[in-house]
Amino acid sequence: MPCSGTVDRLFVFEEVLNNIPSTAWIQTYPYHTVVFRGDINSVLHAVGPVSDLFNHFVAHNFLT
């Protein structure tokens, strides 16, 4: 994921998350574990648009 200072960072994050068919995976395999790998390049416990977007994605898809 793009790091801080990247042009259109929030847009890129949003596009990537919107292109993950997580809801279909979760509905098809409700008792399986979903694993995301890679560097999010964001402090997820900090308040900000990128962490808010990612945390909303996690909450919306019941991921922990």
Buried (B, 14 or more C-beta within 10 A) or exposed (E): BBEEEEEEBBEBBBEBBEEEEBEEEBEEEEEEEEEEEEEEEBEEEEEEEBBBBBBEBBEEBEBE
